[in-house]
Amino acid sequence: MANLFSGVFGNYSEVSVQELTNHYGIYLMPQEKIRMGFKLIRDTFIITDERMIFIDHQGVTGKKTRVASIHLDSIYDVTMETAGTGFDDSELTIHYITSPYYKSTNLQVASYKFEFGKKFHLQPLYVALVSLAHENHKRLNY
């Protein structure tokens, strides 16, 4: 019941790698492996060894599906906001490069924000992604 309320309030909850592979393995590139994933009522967010995949089931029946991804090597910054009192949720914002060439004079960027419930321990995910962003920053700028 708690997971249902978490989904209703826009919060992601963690899903097993096996369940994600069974349902969404068809969207993986050859040799790509799922590391972890999260689910909102109908939408899913998956982290693989190559990219983050967003699966958005649309419409009343959810049969129409939009699949988008962010390559892990394009992430350059991550911010985290922990839950406060009341109805506040934890938030994780990924900042990434959308330009096809990362070392460009006309760099294009975007961000994507995820909301997690108060009880979700967000720090390990944040540390993993900010470490990745730090390595990407060094690779791109040195």
Backbone as CSV, one residue per row, in Angstrom:
resi,resn,N_x,N_y,N_z,CA_x,CA_y,CA_z,C_x,C_y,C_z
1,MET,0.821,-1.190,0.000,0.000,0.000,0.000,0.868,1.258,0.000
2,ALA,2.000,1.226,0.713,2.887,2.395,0.757,3.444,2.712,-0.625
3,ASN,3.778,1.665,-1.423,4.292,1.896,-2.775,3.251,2.565,-3.660
4,LEU,1.975,2.213,-3.491,0.916,2.840,-4.267,0.845,4.327,-3.943
5,PHE,0.850,4.674,-2.656,0.807,6.080,-2.284,2.041,6.816,-2.763
6,SER,3.175,6.153,-2.710,4.410,6.744,-3.204,4.281,7.075,-4.679
7,GLY,3.705,6.176,-5.465,3.494,6.419,-6.882,2.497,7.529,-7.141
8,VAL,1.439,7.562,-6.374,0.412,8.596,-6.547,0.994,9.976,-6.303
9,PHE,1.884,10.115,-5.350,2.471,11.409,-5.041,3.694,11.728,-5.893
10,GLY,3.939,10.973,-6.947,5.010,11.280,-7.883,6.372,10.795,-7.450
11,ASN,6.443,9.786,-6.618,7.719,9.293,-6.122,8.076,7.956,-6.745
12,TYR,9.339,7.800,-7.078,9.826,6.543,-7.625,10.121,5.568,-6.496
13,SER,9.908,4.283,-6.751,10.292,3.244,-5.806,11.161,2.228,-6.544
14,GLU,12.103,1.622,-5.836,13.071,0.726,-6.467,12.425,-0.597,-6.895
15,VAL,12.897,-1.136,-8.033,12.394,-2.386,-8.599,13.593,-3.309,-8.807
16,SER,13.386,-4.611,-8.679,14.497,-5.560,-8.834,15.011,-5.580,-10.267
17,VAL,16.300,-5.878,-10.413,16.934,-5.962,-11.727,16.272,-7.067,-12.556
18,GLN,15.932,-8.180,-11.933,15.287,-9.289,-12.644,13.946,-8.870,-13.233
19,GLU,13.131,-8.185,-12.442,11.826,-7.724,-12.929,11.989,-6.728,-14.072
20,LEU,12.955,-5.818,-13.940,13.208,-4.836,-15.001,13.674,-5.515,-16.281
21,THR,14.557,-6.490,-16.140,15.066,-7.217,-17.307,13.933,-7.970,-18.000
22,ASN,13.057,-8.596,-17.223,11.929,-9.336,-17.800,10.999,-8.416,-18.592
23,HIS,10.720,-7.234,-18.058,9.770,-6.322,-18.700,10.396,-5.430,-19.775
24,TYR,11.636,-4.989,-19.561,12.212,-3.958,-20.427,13.508,-4.375,-21.122
25,GLY,13.867,-5.640,-21.048,15.080,-6.120,-21.697,15.102,-5.878,-23.199
26,ILE,13.935,-5.764,-23.807,13.851,-5.533,-25.256,14.402,-4.169,-25.656
27,TYR,14.537,-3.242,-24.703,15.045,-1.908,-25.005,16.562,-1.789,-24.813
28,LEU,17.199,-2.867,-24.406,18.634,-2.830,-24.141,19.439,-3.055,-25.416
29,MET,20.586,-2.396,-25.490,21.528,-2.635,-26.581,22.227,-3.967,-26.311
30,PRO,22.811,-4.587,-27.355,23.542,-5.840,-27.117,24.633,-5.639,-26.049
31,GLN,24.753,-6.553,-25.156,25.746,-6.563,-24.076,25.454,-5.542,-22.964
32,GLU,24.401,-4.756,-23.070,24.070,-3.761,-22.034,23.407,-4.465,-20.857
33,LYS,23.750,-4.059,-19.646,23.232,-4.685,-18.437,22.548,-3.650,-17.550
34,ILE,21.398,-4.015,-16.999,20.691,-3.145,-16.055,21.397,-3.222,-14.716
35,ARG,21.638,-2.069,-14.118,22.269,-1.991,-12.788,21.239,-1.752,-11.692
36,MET,20.243,-0.909,-11.977,19.171,-0.640,-11.019,18.047,0.074,-11.739
37,GLY,16.888,0.131,-11.105,15.772,0.811,-11.724,14.702,1.171,-10.722
38,PHE,13.851,2.082,-11.146,12.810,2.619,-10.283,11.522,2.732,-11.078
39,LYS,10.412,2.673,-10.381,9.122,2.701,-11.046,8.195,3.694,-10.360
40,LEU,7.481,4.426,-11.192,6.363,5.245,-10.773,5.156,4.434,-11.232
41,ILE,3.967,4.786,-10.915,2.797,3.967,-11.217,2.911,3.268,-12.573
42,ARG,3.094,4.009,-13.667,3.225,3.379,-14.987,4.584,3.645,-15.624
43,ASP,5.299,4.621,-15.172,6.572,5.001,-15.776,7.737,4.336,-15.058
44,THR,8.830,4.146,-15.799,9.998,3.458,-15.258,11.263,4.214,-15.642
45,PHE,12.234,4.202,-14.744,13.529,4.843,-14.937,14.573,3.782,-14.610
46,ILE,15.436,3.453,-15.587,16.403,2.367,-15.464,17.814,2.922,-15.653
47,ILE,18.748,2.441,-14.834,20.162,2.787,-15.006,20.879,1.523,-15.452
48,THR,21.530,1.611,-16.607,22.318,0.487,-17.116,23.797,0.855,-16.991
49,ASP,24.660,0.009,-17.515,26.085,0.325,-17.496,26.448,1.348,-18.572
50,GLU,25.505,1.713,-19.448,25.756,2.671,-20.529,24.943,3.966,-20.434
51,ARG,23.710,3.861,-19.928,22.803,5.006,-19.996,21.690,4.906,-18.972
52,MET,20.920,5.981,-18.879,19.683,6.005,-18.106,18.555,5.915,-19.132
53,ILE,17.597,5.043,-18.891,16.483,4.856,-19.811,15.199,5.272,-19.110
54,PHE,14.385,6.059,-19.799,13.106,6.520,-19.273,12.003,5.901,-20.115
55,ILE,11.102,5.185,-19.481,10.010,4.544,-20.189,8.717,5.169,-19.685
56,ASP,8.038,5.861,-20.596,6.835,6.614,-20.269,5.651,5.986,-20.991
57,HIS,4.795,5.312,-20.230,3.581,4.719,-20.803,2.522,5.814,-20.862
58,GLN,2.003,6.066,-22.056,1.095,7.187,-22.270,-0.320,6.715,-22.572
59,GLY,-1.255,7.640,-22.453,-2.645,7.353,-22.784,-3.357,6.599,-21.689
60,VAL,-4.631,6.406,-21.889,-5.474,5.751,-20.897,-5.060,4.298,-20.686
61,THR,-4.760,3.590,-21.757,-4.415,2.169,-21.639,-2.946,1.936,-21.341
62,GLY,-2.095,2.931,-21.611,-0.666,2.769,-21.389,0.023,1.971,-22.469
63,LYS,-0.673,1.683,-23.573,-0.051,0.904,-24.653,0.921,1.734,-25.466
64,LYS,0.648,3.027,-25.582,1.584,3.909,-26.270,2.740,4.164,-25.312
65,THR,3.955,3.955,-25.800,5.129,4.061,-24.932,6.177,4.965,-25.558
66,ARG,6.730,5.852,-24.754,7.844,6.705,-25.178,9.073,6.234,-24.418
67,VAL,10.154,5.962,-25.147,11.403,5.526,-24.536,12.478,6.550,-24.892
68,ALA,13.156,7.082,-23.882,14.232,8.057,-24.093,15.400,7.667,-23.196
69,SER,16.588,8.160,-23.543,17.740,7.827,-22.710,18.728,8.974,-22.626
70,ILE,19.513,8.933,-21.562,20.616,9.871,-21.347,21.868,9.015,-21.217
71,HIS,22.843,9.245,-22.059,24.095,8.499,-21.966,24.844,8.932,-20.711
72,LEU,25.353,7.967,-19.981,26.034,8.270,-18.716,27.236,9.180,-18.913
73,ASP,27.901,9.082,-20.071,29.081,9.925,-20.286,28.723,11.377,-20.588
74,SER,27.431,11.698,-20.688,27.024,13.087,-20.932,26.645,13.825,-19.645
75,ILE,26.578,13.125,-18.528,26.190,13.745,-17.252,27.370,14.540,-16.711
76,TYR,27.140,15.831,-16.448,28.223,16.673,-15.944,27.961,17.234,-14.547
77,ASP,26.748,17.119,-14.036,26.469,17.606,-12.685,25.229,16.906,-12.147
78,VAL,25.180,16.749,-10.830,24.053,16.129,-10.155,23.800,16.921,-8.882
79,THR,22.548,17.230,-8.616,22.202,17.905,-7.366,21.178,17.062,-6.617
80,MET,21.230,17.158,-5.297,20.329,16.384,-4.451,19.702,17.306,-3.426
81,GLU,18.437,17.083,-3.159,17.738,17.794,-2.096,17.031,16.739,-1.266
82,THR,17.399,16.658,0.006,16.790,15.650,0.869,15.414,16.116,1.322
83,ALA,14.607,15.163,1.775,13.246,15.466,2.219,13.278,16.296,3.495
84,GLY,12.316,17.183,3.607,12.163,17.986,4.815,10.996,17.466,5.626
85,THR,10.380,18.350,6.358,9.216,17.943,7.135,7.960,18.100,6.290
86,GLY,6.870,17.540,6.762,5.616,17.649,6.025,5.618,16.748,4.809
87,PHE,5.156,17.280,3.676,5.014,16.484,2.456,6.213,16.589,1.527
88,ASP,7.304,17.198,1.979,8.479,17.348,1.131,9.042,15.987,0.730
89,ASP,9.523,15.900,-0.510,10.140,14.686,-1.030,11.622,14.925,-1.257
90,SER,12.375,13.848,-1.444,13.767,13.962,-1.857,13.794,14.161,-3.363
91,GLU,14.735,14.968,-3.839,14.843,15.232,-5.269,16.274,15.024,-5.729
92,LEU,16.400,14.495,-6.932,17.689,14.305,-7.562,17.576,14.903,-8.960
93,THR,18.484,15.834,-9.296,18.453,16.461,-10.603,19.734,16.129,-11.349
94,ILE,19.566,15.596,-12.555,20.676,15.215,-13.420,20.833,16.311,-14.471
95,HIS,22.051,16.850,-14.617,22.357,17.847,-15.646,23.242,17.150,-16.682
96,TYR,22.865,17.255,-17.949,23.577,16.503,-18.973,23.681,17.292,-20.277
97,ILE,24.619,16.862,-21.109,24.883,17.496,-22.403,24.005,16.815,-23.457
98,THR,23.314,17.628,-24.262,22.465,17.065,-25.322,23.096,17.222,-26.697
99,SER,24.145,18.018,-26.805,24.826,18.206,-28.089,25.471,16.896,-28.525
100,PRO,25.527,16.634,-29.831,26.169,15.394,-30.281,27.679,15.394,-30.026
101,TYR,28.281,16.578,-29.962,29.716,16.693,-29.681,29.866,17.384,-28.334
102,TYR,30.488,16.690,-27.390,30.592,17.207,-26.036,31.581,18.356,-25.900
103,LYS,32.615,18.374,-26.749,33.594,19.456,-26.730,33.258,20.387,-27.888
104,SER,32.318,21.271,-27.652,31.794,22.142,-28.698,31.715,23.572,-28.185
105,THR,31.782,24.528,-29.092,31.639,25.927,-28.678,30.171,26.290,-28.477
106,ASN,29.277,25.498,-29.031,27.845,25.753,-28.898,27.195,24.582,-28.146
107,LEU,27.628,24.372,-26.926,27.179,23.247,-26.124,25.718,23.415,-25.720
108,GLN,24.942,22.359,-25.860,23.545,22.375,-25.447,23.382,21.420,-24.277
109,VAL,22.650,21.880,-23.258,22.479,21.081,-22.051,21.000,21.022,-21.657
110,ALA,20.689,20.089,-20.786,19.338,19.941,-20.253,19.448,19.347,-18.854
111,SER,18.327,19.265,-18.172,18.309,18.618,-16.858,17.017,17.829,-16.707
112,TYR,17.050,16.874,-15.799,15.897,16.025,-15.542,15.812,15.819,-14.035
113,LYS,14.635,16.055,-13.463,14.470,15.939,-12.013,13.625,14.718,-11.665
114,PHE,14.100,13.977,-10.669,13.400,12.806,-10.143,12.990,13.106,-8.712
115,GLU,11.804,12.646,-8.317,11.357,12.788,-6.938,11.226,11.406,-6.311
116,PHE,11.774,11.280,-5.107,11.727,10.029,-4.371,11.037,10.294,-3.031
117,GLY,10.411,9.277,-2.485,9.737,9.402,-1.195,10.712,9.657,-0.066
118,LYS,10.171,10.125,1.047,10.986,10.463,2.220,11.824,9.299,2.713
119,LYS,11.314,8.102,2.627,12.016,6.949,3.196,13.080,6.379,2.273
120,PHE,13.128,6.836,1.018,14.134,6.320,0.090,15.495,6.900,0.459
121,HIS,16.482,6.026,0.614,17.842,6.437,0.984,18.559,6.883,-0.299
122,LEU,18.524,8.178,-0.579,18.978,8.738,-1.847,20.498,8.909,-1.948
123,GLN,21.191,9.006,-0.830,22.618,9.321,-0.847,23.470,8.357,-1.672
124,PRO,23.289,7.031,-1.600,24.130,6.147,-2.427,23.969,6.394,-3.928
125,LEU,22.738,6.625,-4.371,22.505,6.922,-5.781,23.151,8.254,-6.155
126,TYR,23.010,9.244,-5.288,23.629,10.544,-5.528,25.145,10.415,-5.637
127,VAL,25.764,9.715,-4.696,27.224,9.562,-4.691,27.691,8.857,-5.965
128,ALA,26.985,7.822,-6.385,27.360,7.104,-7.611,27.275,8.023,-8.826
129,LEU,26.199,8.800,-8.926,26.025,9.673,-10.091,26.935,10.888,-10.051
130,VAL,27.172,11.458,-8.868,28.062,12.617,-8.793,29.508,12.183,-9.038
131,SER,29.863,10.962,-8.660,31.205,10.437,-8.970,31.370,10.286,-10.476
132,LEU,30.342,9.782,-11.125,30.343,9.662,-12.577,30.457,11.043,-13.231
133,ALA,29.698,12.010,-12.732,29.742,13.376,-13.268,31.131,13.976,-13.093
134,HIS,31.764,13.700,-11.964,33.112,14.217,-11.705,34.118,13.650,-12.709
135,GLU,34.043,12.347,-12.956,34.929,11.723,-13.945,34.669,12.278,-15.343
136,ASN,33.397,12.479,-15.690,33.053,13.064,-16.985,33.601,14.483,-17.099
137,HIS,33.501,15.242,-16.037,33.996,16.626,-16.023,35.499,16.647,-16.282
138,LYS,36.233,15.772,-15.618,37.675,15.700,-15.837,37.993,15.288,-17.275
139,ARG,37.288,14.293,-17.777,37.521,13.799,-19.135,37.239,14.897,-20.170
140,LEU,36.221,15.672,-19.963,35.824,16.689,-20.935,36.683,17.952,-20.896
141,ASN,37.284,18.218,-19.739,37.960,19.509,-19.574,39.472,19.442,-19.457
142,TYR,40.021,18.264,-19.444,41.491,18.190,-19.304,42.109,17.461,-20.453
